[in-house]
Amino acid sequence: MRLTRFTDVALRVLMRLTVTTEGEDPPTTRDVAAAMKVPYTHAAKVVARLQHLGLVDARRGRGGGLSLTTAGRSASIGTLVRELEGPGEVVECEGDTPCPLRSACRLRSALRRAEEAFYASLDPLTVSDLTASPTGPLLLGISRGRPAAD
């Protein structure tokens, strides 16, 4: 299974917002896009979706910026990935040209179980868990324009 670019960027944006330190000006969407090396327009769409989900608070203007909500900080990665990826199956059995095996195929159910196991392995993780050391300090360095330590 491969996550969409949208989900990948959403997880990275949440991780970046998790390491915002007390007293630091909240980063803007442009700041986060630059730090995560993603196009601003893509980051803006991601932030809008995360805001709609209640995970990110976005304020405009002077003194504005992005911040993680309490719900965003404790969000389950499995639940979040399910939400962002949306419904669908690993393989397309019905589509424009339905698979001739679909009525008696064991692969489809095996892949569905594997997909659920994938999500289940992510369920106990929270956004905050993903930024434990060494990731959190690395994110802070990247966000402040410092070179990443090897």
C-alpha positions as CSV (number, residue, x, y, z in Angstrom):
1,M,0.0,0.0,0.0
2,R,1.2,3.5,-0.8
3,L,-0.1,6.6,0.8
4,T,-1.1,9.6,-1.3
5,R,1.1,12.6,-1.4
6,F,-1.7,14.5,0.3
7,T,-1.6,12.2,3.4
8,D,2.2,12.3,3.5
9,V,2.2,16.1,3.5
10,A,-0.5,16.2,6.1
11,L,1.4,14.0,8.5
12,R,4.6,16.1,8.0
13,V,2.7,19.3,8.6
14,L,1.2,18.0,11.8
15,M,4.7,16.8,12.9
16,R,6.2,20.2,12.2
17,L,3.4,21.9,14.2
18,T,3.9,19.6,17.1
19,V,7.4,20.9,17.7
20,T,6.5,24.6,17.8
21,T,8.1,25.9,20.9
22,E,6.7,28.2,23.6
23,G,7.3,31.8,22.7
24,E,8.1,31.1,19.1
25,D,5.9,32.9,16.5
26,P,3.5,30.3,15.0
27,P,4.7,29.2,11.6
28,T,2.7,30.2,8.6
29,T,1.6,27.8,5.9
30,R,4.4,29.2,3.7
31,D,6.9,28.6,6.5
32,V,5.8,25.0,6.9
33,A,5.7,24.4,3.1
34,A,9.3,25.7,2.9
35,A,10.5,23.6,5.8
36,M,8.9,20.4,4.5
37,K,9.9,21.2,0.9
38,V,6.4,21.0,-0.6
39,P,4.7,23.4,-2.9
40,Y,2.8,26.2,-1.0
41,T,-0.4,25.5,-2.9
42,H,-0.4,21.9,-1.8
43,A,0.4,22.8,1.8
44,A,-2.4,25.3,1.8
45,K,-4.9,22.6,0.7
46,V,-3.6,20.2,3.3
47,V,-3.8,22.9,6.1
48,A,-7.4,23.7,5.0
49,R,-8.4,20.0,5.3
50,L,-6.6,19.6,8.7
51,Q,-8.4,22.8,9.9
52,H,-11.7,21.3,8.7
53,L,-10.9,18.2,10.7
54,G,-10.3,20.3,13.8
55,L,-6.6,19.3,14.0
56,V,-5.1,22.7,13.1
57,D,-6.0,26.2,14.1
58,A,-5.1,28.8,11.4
59,R,-5.2,32.5,12.1
60,R,-4.6,35.1,9.5
61,G,-2.9,38.5,9.7
62,R,-0.3,39.9,12.1
63,G,0.3,37.5,14.9
64,G,-1.4,34.8,13.0
65,G,-0.1,31.4,11.9
66,L,-0.7,27.7,12.4
67,S,-1.0,25.8,15.7
68,L,-1.9,22.3,16.5
69,T,-5.2,21.8,18.5
70,T,-5.4,19.4,21.4
71,A,-7.3,17.0,19.1
72,G,-4.4,17.3,16.6
73,R,-1.8,16.6,19.2
74,S,-3.5,13.4,20.4
75,A,-4.9,12.2,17.0
76,S,-4.4,8.6,16.2
77,I,-2.2,8.2,13.1
78,G,-4.3,5.2,12.0
79,T,-7.5,7.1,12.2
80,L,-6.0,10.1,10.5
81,V,-4.6,8.1,7.6
82,R,-7.9,6.3,7.1
83,E,-9.7,9.7,7.0
84,L,-7.2,11.3,4.6
85,E,-7.0,8.3,2.3
86,G,-10.7,7.9,2.2
87,P,-12.6,4.7,1.3
88,G,-11.3,2.4,-1.3
89,E,-9.6,-0.9,-1.8
90,V,-5.9,-1.8,-2.4
91,V,-6.9,-3.3,-5.8
92,E,-9.7,-2.2,-8.1
93,C,-11.9,-5.2,-8.7
94,E,-15.1,-3.5,-10.0
95,G,-13.9,-0.5,-12.1
96,D,-14.5,0.0,-15.9
97,T,-13.2,-3.4,-16.7
98,P,-14.3,-5.6,-13.8
99,C,-12.0,-8.5,-12.8
100,P,-13.3,-11.8,-14.0
101,L,-12.2,-13.4,-10.7
102,R,-14.1,-11.0,-8.4
103,S,-17.0,-13.4,-7.6
104,A,-14.6,-16.1,-6.2
105,C,-11.4,-14.2,-5.5
106,R,-9.5,-14.8,-2.2
107,L,-6.9,-12.1,-3.0
108,R,-9.3,-9.3,-2.5
109,S,-10.2,-10.4,1.1
110,A,-6.5,-11.1,1.9
111,L,-5.6,-7.6,0.7
112,R,-8.4,-6.1,2.8
113,R,-7.1,-7.9,5.9
114,A,-3.5,-6.7,5.1
115,E,-4.7,-3.1,4.7
116,E,-6.6,-3.2,8.1
117,A,-3.5,-4.7,9.8
118,F,-1.5,-1.7,8.3
119,Y,-4.0,0.8,9.8
120,A,-4.2,-1.2,13.1
121,S,-0.4,-0.9,13.5
122,L,-0.7,2.9,13.2
123,D,-3.8,3.2,15.5
124,P,-1.8,3.4,18.8
125,L,0.5,6.1,17.5
126,T,-0.3,9.8,18.0
127,V,1.1,12.8,16.2
128,S,3.1,13.6,19.4
129,D,4.6,10.1,19.3
130,L,6.0,10.7,15.8
131,T,8.0,13.7,17.0
132,A,9.9,12.0,19.9
133,S,13.7,12.2,19.7
134,P,15.5,12.2,17.2
135,T,12.7,13.4,15.0
136,G,11.6,16.4,17.0
137,P,15.0,18.1,17.3
138,L,15.6,17.4,13.6
139,L,12.3,19.1,12.8
140,L,13.2,22.1,14.9
141,G,16.5,22.4,13.1
142,I,15.0,22.2,9.7
143,S,12.3,24.7,10.6
144,R,14.9,27.2,11.7
145,G,17.0,26.8,8.6
146,R,19.8,24.9,10.2
147,P,21.4,22.1,8.3
148,A,20.2,18.6,9.4
149,A,22.6,16.6,11.5
150,D,23.7,13.3,10.1
